[in-house]
Amino acid sequence: SVIARHGSTTFKAVCRVSDTEGWAVGTGGVIYSLSSSSATQVTSPTIKDLLAVDCAPGVALAVGADGAAVRLVNRSWTAVTPFPVAGALLTATRLSTSGAFVAGDGFFYSLAPTGVWSKLAGKSGLPSLVVRGPQEVYGAFVSGTGTEIFRFDGSAWGSSLLRLTGALGGGVQTGGGVVWGGTLGAIVEGR
C-alpha cells in the first residue's frame, strides 16, 4: 500500500516514537527521519524497497523486498545479517524486548539484538503483526476476502480467534488491548 509520494519515492511505512523521533521508509531503500517540524532524508544501507518499519526510542528496524533488513544503531542505519531466505518479501516487523519479529507471506522469524535470525512457525497470508511479548504475538492473516486473527505463543500459532470479511491492516497495542483497523470500516479490539 502507498502512504505518500514525494518525487519518485513512494513511502510504504511510517513509525513514530515522539514529536521529535519518527521514521518513514519506501521505494529504493529511502529512509526519512521525521519530527513534528521536518522530514530529512538519511543515508540508507540498501536500495531495496522497504515495506515496513517499527521504532522505539533510539531503535528502529525496517524490512522489505528481497529480504532487505536494516536497523538504526547509534543514530545511523546499518544492514542486518542477511535474511536466511533468498528473495523473501518481508511485509511486517515489530520490535520486542528480545529483539524483533519479522514476517512475510509464509515467513516468520525472530531477530536477536546480536543479528541472529531464528525461524519460527510460518503461516501463509501474514501481512501484519502486533507484539505484546515474546510469547504473545498476534497476526492478521488474509485469505481470500477474509481475515483471521491468530495468537503465537512463542512456539506455534493457535486456533483462529476471530474471522471477518475484509482485510485488516495495521494493528497496535493500546493499554491492555490490541486494536486492528481494516477495510469496510472494521475495527477489532481484543483484551
N, C-alpha and C positions, 0 to 999 in steps of 0.2 A: 504494500500500500504506500501511497505518497502522503507525506506530512506537509511538505512545502517544496518549492523550487526556488533556486537562486542561480541565475545564469544557466550553465549547463549541469549544475548539480541538482539532483533530486534527493531530498532528505527523506530517510526511511524510519528514523527513530530518534527519540529525544529522552533525556532523563534530567531530573532536577534535584539538587541537594538543598539549595537555598537560593535566595535572591542574588547571591554572588557566585554561585557554582552550579553549572549545568553543562550538558554536552549534547550536541546534535551530530548525527552521523549519516552518511549517504553514499551515493554512487561514486565510484572511482576512489574509494577509501577516504573520502573527505571527512574531516573532523573539525567541528567548531566548538570553541569554548564560549559559554553563554553566561551572561549576567543580566540583571534587570535593565541595564542601560546599553549593553553592547553584545555583539557576536563577532568573534575573532577566529579566523581560520588558523589552525595549528598544524605543525608537521605531523604527517601520518606515516607509519611504517609499512603501509600497504596501499596498493592501487585496486584491490578487490572491493567490490561493493559491500558496504557494511549495512546490515539489515536490522540489527538490534543492539541496544546499549542499556546498561544498568549502572548506577553510580551510588556512592555513599561519600561522606566527607574524605576528600583526597584520594579516592579509589574509584576506578571505573573499568568496565570490560565491555568491548564491542566485538560482535561476531557477524559473519556474513557468508558471501559466496566463496566456493572452493575451499571451505574450511578456514577462512580467514578468522583470526582471533588476535586482538590487540588489547593491551591494558595500560592504564595510567599508572606509572611508577615514578615517584619523586618528581611529580609535576610534568612529566613528559611521557608520550605514548611509545610503547615498545611492542614488538611482536612476541607472541606467546609461543611456547614449544609447539611445533606443527600439530594440527589436529590429526588423530590417528586414521581417519577415513578420507582417502583422497577424493577430492571433488565434492565433498559434502556441502549441502546448502543448510547453513545454520541460521535459524529464524528466531530463536529466543535465547535470552540469557538472564540469569538472576544471581546476584551476589548472595552469599550466605556467610554465616560465621566460620564455616570451614573452607571458604574459597568461593566457588561459583558453580552453578549448574548451567549447562549449555544443551540446547535441543534443536532438532530439526525433524523432518518427516521420517520417522523410523530411527532417529538417533537420540540418545540421551546419555550425557556424560557429566561427571563432576571434574572440576579443575581445582587442584590443590594450590595453595599460595606458592608452592615450590615450582609450579608449572607442570606437574604430573597429571595426565589425563587418566581417569578411571571410567571404564564402560559400565553403564547401568542398564536396567531393563528398558529397551527401546519399545516404542509403540507408534504405529502409523497415525498420521494426521495431527501431530502435536505442534501448533503454532504459538502457544502462549503458556507461560508458567507464572505461578505465584509461590514464593518460598517463605515458609514460616519457620523452618528449621531443617536440619539435615534429614530428619525422619518425618517431615511434614511438608511435602511439596504437592501442589495442586496443578493439574494440567488440563487445558481445554483441548479436546480432540475433535476435529472436524471430520465428519463422514457424510458424504452426500449433501443433503440440505439441512443436516442437523449437527449439533454439538453436544458432546458429553463431557462432564467434569469427572475426573478420576483423582484419587489421592495416592501418592507414592510414599511408602512408609520407611524408606531407606534401603529396601531390597526389592520391592515389587509394587506394581500398580494394582490397587484393589479393584473392587467392582464399581460400576458406574454409580456416582452419587446423584446425578441429575442428567436428564436428556431434554433438549429443547430444539424447536425448529429455528433455523437461522444460525448465524455464526457469531460466536463470542470472540471479541478481540482481546485487548489487554485486560489484565486483572491486577488489582493492587490489594495490599493488606492495609486495612484501616482499623485501628483499635484492635479488638479481639476478633474481627471478621475478615473475610475475603470478599471483595466486590468485583464483578466482571461486567463489562459493558459490551453490547453487541448490536447486530442488525435488528430491524423491526422494533427498535426502542427497548430491547431486552436489557434488564439489569438483574443480576443474580447475586444474592448475598448469602454467605454461609458463615456460621459461627462454630 
